[in-house]
Amino acid sequence: MLAVQGSRSKINTTVNVRFEYQGINTDQSFDVANLSDYNMILGTPWMYQHKVLIGLNPARIAIGSDEPLPLVTGGDTKYLLGATVFSVDDALLAAHEELLAYAEPLC
């Protein structure tokens, strides 16, 4: 996710809320993280479930389904995971810092 603050982020908690937008009025689960300059990001699983179409010029959003559709519908459809959480150990962070220092003269 490019919207996080700092070099790494984590999901702090998950909340369940009543979500209302255009014709959508449903209970929704959201992961809470430290986002930079964003109040909310609705990911691809949410857009898939509501058949969202996005237009850029002119800016517009069309909701194809007010009710969330199942993520798995069969055929060639693959299961979409809403959020993945993993831990980063100290060795990985040290390797990351070493690579950054190594690449600094090149950038």
Secondary structure in CASP SS format (residue, H / E / C, confidence):
PFRMAT SS
TARGET T0000
AUTHOR 0000-0000-0000
METHOD secondary structure of the structure
MODEL  1
M C 1.00
L C 1.00
A C 1.00
V E 1.00
Q C 1.00
G C 1.00
S C 1.00
R C 1.00
S C 1.00
K C 1.00
I E 1.00
N E 1.00
T E 1.00
T E 1.00
V E 1.00
N E 1.00
V E 1.00
R E 1.00
F E 1.00
E E 1.00
Y E 1.00
Q C 1.00
G C 1.00
I E 1.00
N E 1.00
T E 1.00
D E 1.00
Q E 1.00
S E 1.00
F E 1.00
D E 1.00
V E 1.00
A E 1.00
N C 1.00
L E 1.00
S C 1.00
D C 1.00
Y C 1.00
N C 1.00
M C 1.00
I C 1.00
L C 1.00
G C 1.00
T H 1.00
P H 1.00
W H 1.00
M H 1.00
Y H 1.00
Q H 1.00
H C 1.00
K C 1.00
V E 1.00
L E 1.00
I E 1.00
G E 1.00
L E 1.00
N C 1.00
P C 1.00
A E 1.00
R E 1.00
I E 1.00
A E 1.00
I E 1.00
G C 1.00
S C 1.00
D C 1.00
E C 1.00
P C 1.00
L C 1.00
P C 1.00
L C 1.00
V C 1.00
T C 1.00
G C 1.00
G C 1.00
D C 1.00
T C 1.00
K C 1.00
Y C 1.00
L C 1.00
L C 1.00
G C 1.00
A C 1.00
T C 1.00
V C 1.00
F C 1.00
S C 1.00
V C 1.00
D C 1.00
D H 1.00
A H 1.00
L H 1.00
L H 1.00
A H 1.00
A H 1.00
H H 1.00
E H 1.00
E H 1.00
L H 1.00
L H 1.00
A H 1.00
Y H 1.00
A H 1.00
E H 1.00
P H 1.00
L H 1.00
C C 1.00
END
